[in-house]
Amino acid sequence: MSNPFVRIVEPLDPKQPLKKFFNLSKLEDVRYAHLPFSIRILLEAAIRNCDEFLVKKEDVENILNWKVMQHKNVEVPFKPARVILQDFTGVPAVVDFAAMRDAVKKLGGDPEKINPICPADLVIDHSIQVDFNRQPDSLQKNQELEFERNKERFEFLKWGSQAFKNLRIIPPGSGIIHQVNLEYLARVVMDQDGYYYPDSVVGTDSHTTMIDGLGVLGWGVGGIEAEAVMLGQPISMVLPEVVGYKLVGNPQPLVTSTDIVLTITKHLRQVGVVGKFVEFFGPGVAQLSIADRATIANMCPEYGATAAYFPVDDISIGYLVQTGRDKEKVMCTKRYLEAVGMLRDFTNSSQDPDFTQVVELDLHTVVPCCSGPKRPQDKVAVSDMKKDFETCLGAKQGFKGFQIAPDRHNSIVKFNFEGHDFELAHGSVVIAAITSCTNTSNPSVMLGAGLLAKKAVEAGLTVKPYIKTSLSPGSGVVTYYLRESGVMRYLSQLGFDVVGYGCMTCIGNSGPLPESVVEAITQGDLVAVGVLSGNRNFEGRVHPNTRANYLASPPLVIAYAIAGTIRIDFEKEPLGINASGKKIFLKDIWPTRNEIQAVERQFVIPGMFKEVYEKIETVNKAWNALDAPSDKLYTWNPKSTYIKSPPFFDGLTLALQTPKTVEGAYVLLSFGDSVTTDHISPAGNIARNSPAARYLTSRGLTPREFNSYGSRRGNDAVMARGTFANIRLVNKFIDKQGPQTIHFPSGETLDVFDAAERYKQAGHPLIVLAGKEYGAGSSRDWAAKGPFLLGVKAVLAESYERIHRSNLVGMGVIPLQYLPGEDAGTLGLTGRERYTIIIPENLKPQMNVQIKLDTGKTFNAIMRFDTDVELTYFHNGGILNYMIRKMAS
């Protein structure tokens, strides 16, 4: 059927009649001018893709009528312009695509139908680790080790780039996915198939939202959902509420964009924006560079919103020019946005749209701050850091507590490192990393760190040699301007050499600490500290031996590295004493905003971006030399411990199986609040005493060859064993932290995987009990795939993180939610009961279902299939099964 909105199609330039666009201003609908700018993008996509099948006129009307419909739980479809993946999530996606080709062939269909329809970019950025640092050749050594460890994965990805159409791979060593997206991949306006339309993206990484800072609407989805989008399916979403976040005032001279984002993160957590869009407006936005806006948008998952959108303005257009984009295309971009009413002037309040609610921040009130010690939303002013940490030491075990006995708060452990004696105490910094897309994309904080390093070196300050310092820029452009501006050598002198281009310490790829440091930490049971310029600091994520981890701006990372401890009041205590005996305070070496901006104007220039990105797909010689098979069907190697055909489609038939009641399920684990995807499916190192380690050892590997869970996401045998394997897991059945549970039929305490295997062999289904925000954190599809493989049929929680709930749906695991006001405590659930979940025949979105216990108790819970499309996936046993049946029939 033809599009019913063809009447509003016209050329953007009469001289180029074949380059058209849907002119939304021709709708002549007064509601359009009142829509938030982010909703206008959903509207345009619905109008352009309206076929009265996947996208209907009714959907367009619902979006136009956003002001009324936002509160009515209305489902709308959205077809993003493109998909972006990183390698930790991209490898399993390509594995699934390869397995889907096999499944379609088995069912008699054409396997080559399994192909990305929506363009996809995969950036390899999560595989490199900080194995070497403080050496002139650290970068080269880390990259060589990355290839040595990941050759199989990289060969597989190279096969995928050749076997699948519409899939582009950005090789390792190029930078961090979100920074590459911001500086190179993002178009702002697409020019494709004869049409101009807004760029939009979904990605298999929570921090995809970073691109919202440039005016490209984007957010993170589960890998499973992304695969469906790649196959041409729209995302089915509930029409979101939009919180208008008004920025006013000017930041103080010593404040960084990191301080602003940590302040906003805490503020929006308090406001409550889970599942909503946040759209920034007000004159304060005009004070922020695109890099500043991108920093704020990057941490959107940490405040819980779906998207954190900054509409396109003249500063956005200027950024496209600054980063070396084609000037003619940039002019077309501006002309298109003006034509459809999507170019914003933040100083013009008459352009302000309607919002669900408005909250405000005066940028002048922001003070330097960090976040921690265990969550990104726990902001601490730098002036309060010493006192706050010392309070946390003695506080009860929790997000802000370590429960260290008062008589041990001042414990000191002496140790020797490289022939010199040192001391460690609670609060000692052992990792200081300038890392992650959040900040390395931002020249102001990177040059700020460089200028601070220069002043520190000139003042005679140093960093203790045992502290693991590192600098992992998000793109080659960063190294370019740090070098050209003359600050790189000072960073190196303090130990902040470039160790790699990728998401390193922030994802847990922090590499090993010196053995003498680990021994000292263990001996004193010390709360050692990691300070990083990242966006995540959950327990067990950064490094197993840093129990406290703080997010901080790059200059503050260096400051705490020089101090060597978090227990310092910078206003009263010196950073250090130089060789002349002079006390040097932080205020003596801290660069002002004006100093930084002057260097940025001089050294961050378009030529750098052009030079770096022109050769991005061919610059890595090791990648170019990889030999990959050219067959359209992948030949699985049974000896591989990295790439394995997953069992998700075993026994799949074209006929649907009716969902059955879950009978007599045991509880595998019982959790409290804020269980993250890091707890469910860790990305970091594989513990030597874990089920995954035992499996790899049985395959002939030594611990040195284990690599990380993130790197082995193409192998379900490792990932099933790595499910709930986080060393900081808190399971209510066990009285200490660790990845264990009780196998109730025998009463034995076992590793989670071993207990699940026992249940599976006996034919017993499983469920998981949880509190609020279950699945917070990264958009990790293995956090749903892993429990599915363990035999978990349902999760019963007080609330869910948005992406994780959709991932559970995608795998056919039932997300159940307690009724309002109820939880395990009010219902008297111990988790030792057996649960029968009654699945009625006529399922409806968000319906109540009955749960019966073997104790005789009965209660209701909400079945969180939120849309009819999600119910369709459930009837098919998951989203991928649905796609296979569709392609094979």
Secondary structure, 3 states (H helix, E strand, C coil): CCCCCHHHEEECCCCCCCCEEECHHHHCCCCHHHCCHHHHHHHHHHHHCCCCCCCCHHHHHHHHCHHHHCCCCCEEEECCCEEEEEHHHHHHHHHHHHHHHHHHHHCCCCHHHCCCCCCEEEECCCCCCCCCCCCCCHHHHHHHHHHHHHHHHHHHHHHHHHHCCCEEEECCCCECHHHHHHHHHCCCEEEECCEEEECEEEECCHHHHHHHHHCCEEEECCHHHHHHHHCCCCEEEECCCEEEEEEECCCCCCCCHHHHHHHHHHHHHHHCCCCCEEEEECHHHHHCCHHHHHHHHHCHHHHCCCEEECCECHHHHHHHHHCCCCHHHHHHHHHHHHHCCCECCCCCHHHCCCCCEEEEEEHHHCCCEEECCCCCCCEEEHHHHHHHHHHHHHCCCECCECCCCHHHCCCEEEEEECCEEEEEECCEEEEEEECCHHHHCCHHHHHHHHHHHHHHHHCCCCCCCCCEEEECCCEHHHHHHHHHCCCHHHHHHCCCCECCCCCCHHHCCCCCCCHHHHHHHHHHCCCCEEEECCCCCCCCCCCCCCCEEEECCHHHHHHHHHHCECCCCCCCCCCEECCCCCEECHHHHCCCHHHHHHHHHHHCCHHHHHHHHHCCCCCCHHHHCCCCCCCCCCCCCCCCCCCCCCHHHCCCCCCCCCCCCEEEEEEEEECCCCCEHHHHCCCCECCCCCHHHHHHHHCCCCHHHCCECHHHCCCHHHHHHCCCCCCCCCCCCCCCCCCEEEECCCCEEEEHHHHHHHHHHCCCCEEEECCCCECECCCCCHHHHHHHHHCEEEEEECCECHHHHHHHHHCCCEEEEECCCCCHHHHCCCCCCCEEECCCCCCCCCCEEEEEECCCCEEEEEECCCCHHHHHHHHCCCHHHHHHHHHHC
